[in-house]
């Protein structure tokens, strides 16, 4: 019986890729470095910001930290205005809430930007708790730490908790936490990549979550 859902944010609830790609490219431009392609940036979404910058630029730690700070400075200028919520997300969250399904977010995004986006789109009230990259000293995805802490907070067991995400990092996190997993195909990783990560379910539209939850209740 599914009692709770742990959602990834970027690429799962929110269409953040256009803003992330633009801001990352502007970051590398500001640093005077070769600008990464859209596809390269998309493949790093879901990892902590410093790791994304480090991978894309092949930077050392100090260079990656400086790049992450530049990105954060540029976020209000470039990223937030290019972020939208995926189709069917508000309606589906409302329906799941009506069904008394408890919901949380575990994301590699920082708390300031997550709160800004949730408030901008009036979604914050659906989530009883969140974990972001900058507020908890946990190992990042694909380690299971975020999922394990959220389950402890919510008092739910792994077999009662669904993990939903758009990247292999999300699915691996859920699997390592012994939770059933749902991969969404409209985000940043391809269906082929997601299938290779062996999710329990794979969906093309967000509202397809509802029958998955209903069949377990």
URQUI-V642578 format. One record per backbone hydrogen bond with DSSP energy under -0.5 kcal/mol. CO is the residue of the C=O (numbers start at 1). NH is the residue of the N-H. E is the energy in kcal/mol with one decimal. If there is no record, write none. Layout:
# URQUI-V642578
CO&NH&E, CO&NH&E
This chain:
# URQUI-V642578
1&3&-0.6, 3&102&-2.5, 4&162&-2.6, 5&7&-0.6, 5&104&-2.1, 6&164&-2.7, 7&106&-2.5, 9&12&-1.7, 9&13&-2.2, 9&14&-2.1, 13&86&-1.9, 14&11&-2.8, 14&16&-1.6, 15&84&-1.3, 16&20&-2.6, 17&21&-3.1, 18&22&-2.2, 19&23&-2.5, 20&24&-2.9, 21&25&-2.5, 22&26&-2.4, 23&27&-2.1, 24&28&-2.2, 25&29&-2.0, 26&30&-2.4, 27&31&-1.8, 28&32&-0.6, 28&33&-2.8, 29&32&-0.9, 37&41&-2.1, 38&42&-2.6, 39&43&-1.7, 40&44&-0.6, 41&44&-1.5, 41&45&-0.8, 42&45&-0.8, 44&47&-2.0, 47&46&-0.6, 48&52&-2.2, 49&53&-2.5, 50&54&-2.5, 51&55&-2.7, 52&56&-2.6, 53&57&-2.2, 54&58&-1.3, 54&59&-1.3, 60&64&-2.4, 61&65&-2.4, 62&66&-2.0, 63&67&-2.3, 64&68&-2.5, 65&69&-2.1, 66&70&-2.0, 67&71&-2.4, 68&72&-2.4, 69&73&-1.9, 70&74&-1.8, 71&75&-1.5, 72&76&-0.6, 74&77&-0.8, 74&78&-2.5, 74&79&-0.5, 75&79&-0.9, 75&80&-1.5, 79&82&-2.4, 80&83&-1.2, 84&15&-3.4, 86&89&-1.6, 88&92&-2.1, 89&93&-2.8, 90&94&-2.1, 91&95&-2.0, 92&96&-2.8, 93&97&-2.4, 94&98&-2.1, 95&99&-1.6, 96&101&-2.5, 97&100&-1.7, 102&5&-2.5, 103&128&-2.2, 103&129&-0.7, 104&7&-2.9, 105&131&-2.3, 108&49&-0.5, 109&133&-1.9, 110&114&-2.3, 111&115&-3.0, 112&116&-2.1, 113&117&-2.2, 114&118&-2.8, 115&119&-2.5, 116&120&-1.9, 117&121&-1.6, 118&123&-2.4, 118&124&-0.6, 119&122&-0.9, 123&126&-1.7, 124&127&-1.3, 126&128&-0.6, 129&105&-1.5, 131&107&-2.5, 132&135&-0.8, 132&136&-0.7, 136&138&-2.3, 140&143&-2.1, 144&148&-2.5, 145&149&-2.6, 146&150&-2.2, 147&151&-2.4, 148&152&-2.0, 149&153&-2.4, 150&154&-2.4, 151&155&-1.4, 151&156&-1.7, 157&160&-1.4, 158&161&-1.6, 158&180&-0.6, 160&3&-2.8, 160&4&-2.0, 160&162&-0.5, 161&180&-0.6, 162&6&-3.3, 162&164&-0.5, 163&182&-2.8, 164&8&-2.4, 165&184&-2.1, 166&189&-1.2, 167&171&-1.8, 168&172&-2.5, 169&173&-1.9, 170&174&-2.5, 171&175&-2.5, 172&176&-2.6, 173&177&-1.5, 174&179&-2.7, 175&178&-1.5, 180&163&-2.3, 181&200&-0.6, 181&201&-1.7, 182&165&-2.2, 183&203&-2.7, 184&187&-0.6, 190&194&-2.6, 191&195&-2.9, 192&196&-1.7, 193&197&-0.8, 194&197&-1.0, 194&199&-0.6, 195&198&-1.6, 201&183&-2.4, 203&185&-2.3, 205&208&-1.8, 206&209&-1.8, 207&210&-1.2, 208&212&-0.8, 209&213&-2.3, 210&214&-2.8, 211&215&-2.1, 213&216&-1.2, 214&217&-1.2
